[in-house]
């Protein structure tokens, strides 16, 4: 996580100041619940709230931790410095450190998910706008990087929209799954703290009580969360790779916006490089780095160990901050992206008429020609287009076998571009529901 690829709102979620503020709220709400049960005096619970406007001193907490070698104890010691030792003596009553750490981590992840959803919505809006704008902009579809059949630029944007819309649903589900808290005490049995305390704390923090915890919240939830982030990152790379291909000099059907004063190369002044989408490809790799460690965190010893802890201190902020930045960067790329319809037609016509080969093949079989013979008839003409850049339609009209089966009018009508775009509206209705 470096400032170059970070947005302030997401970074703030993972700051020490935010973490200690959440820890404080967990402890204070737990004291309120215990006071309601009569477990601790009401005045002690109320005294904890004296620190509600305190900016906890990160350096001081670090100083205490250097002695205690325990971060939660260091924080509780610092809290007592503000509240008073006697007033704070019931703080953390019946709780274990993971009650604070895990509940806080899940608060941070849910807040991060909320910001990621904002980024997803921004990206979806940009994709939809460009899809509608270029619904009928014809371009050649490619398989294996080779010209296949006509499609439209609008369909390209629409399929990316549909993919991101699925990712949004996955993120909503991942947020729901991670939004649990645990205040269940050592090994999760509630032996020293009433379950109603957990319910109160979770209610105050917008979480659901974890149905059964050990000394930690089960890490399969976190594995699913980070796996979802990895899938979203892969989809970002999918879009970025398509744009990068489109911007290649030999293709140039689309390109990143190139701003006034921007430079593409320190050596070659003519360069316009797809630096943003190349960057997004790299950022996607960083997000996916978190997935396997998150899955490996699921298997902990007995009721807990802390092999997961150091991992999560890294992947929590790194994955969410990086993905947040990537979503907003991609939304900007899509919104400003340059599209070159004439280049799309020119590319398609580099091999004149060749993209209509399947339609001719099907027409021949429907006219009574065996599939094997029809394929041979079409391919022998198609290969001449590849090798000599001749016009496919003219070659077919000069082929006696083809004309005998289809007639000249039959050949000519197979080169109507509208044949390939006739169901675009149907697809758009499926994707956008309008």
Phi, psi and omega in degrees: 000109178235153184304331182301326183242042184221141175254139189304320184298320180285322178301321183299328180300328187258008180288151175304323180299316178294317180301311181293329176296318179293317176304315180299314181297320177301311182295318182293317179294324177296320176298318177302314182295321180290327176294322178298329179275351183080014181283324178232157180295143180300321183295329177289321177296318180292327181296329180298327182286355173299338182267012187296335179253008182286138169266105185296138186274103183299318180297320179294318178297318178298322179297317179292319181296330178300335178266312185283336185057031182212116188291320182292317177298321178299318179294316181297324177296317179293321178299319179296331177296331179271321186272328186110136186300316182291317180297328185267008188291345178260000177296137178076017182300122177073003183261163173240163186303322182295335175303319180282310185297311184290318179296318177297315181302318180288328172299315180297318180293322178292321177295320177297319178299321179298319177291322178296324178295326175298316177296320177298317181295322177296317179293317179299320179297319180294317180295319180296316180301314182288328177296314180294323180296324186242030181305321184251014178279107187284135172217163180277134171280150182232140169233137187060023182078005184249144177309133179243269179222163181296145171221198174228156177296328177298321177293326177298311178296323182294321180290327175291324176299312182299320179296315180291329177294321174296320179296324178298317178297321178296320181292321176300316179294320179294322177297316180297320183290328183273349186277059176235156177228159180223122171232069190244000176078186182302131182054013169077020185265355184062022183300325185246009180207138184284141179304335180294336176295315177300316180299319181293313181299314181297319179299319181291332184258004178075029179245169171255144176297135176294123185304317176211117177248165171260248167261000178222161170288136183304136187274359172296330177297316182289324177300318179294321180298309182289330174297321177297317177299322178296321178295316179299318178298321179294324177291323175300316179296324178301312179295314182298321181294320178298317180295319179300318178295319181295332183274353177304141184307319183289344182252295177046053174266344177200164182199153170297148174297136180247111189280161177299129180088352179291145179241138182266335184206144176285341184252327189239102185298343184279350192287138167234098186263147178279063189292327183290316180286330172295319177299318180296324176300317178292319179297325178299323178295321179296318180296317182294339177301336184278344190290308182297314176303321179297322178289324178291340178287347184295321184271101178246157180289127173047237182277343171174155157222188180243025177295337179280338192297307182297327178297312185289331176298332178270308188285335179303298179290318186299312184291317184287319179295316181294316181293321177302312179298317183296319179299315181289324177296315181294321178302319178294321178299313181296316183299322184260000187301137177272136179237136185240086183301321182295322177296326177298316178292320179298319178296318180297326184269007173298331174237084194307120174078355188297331184290354179265012187298319182295321182296321177294317178304312182295321180296321179296317179294323178291338179273003176105000179277139178297155182298321181297313180292321180296318180298317180296318180297317181288316185294323182295330176279324180296321181295329177292328176293316177301313190275327187239001181056037177278169181275125185298318181296316180296323177296318179295320180292339178267358181265111186301323182293320180292313181295323179298325182277323188247336187078160182296318179296323179296323177292312184300321184288348179280002182248026176276116183297330181299339178301324185273346183247008188292340181251015180300317180299322179296316180295317180298322179295323177295320184282311188257350179067029181209000000 
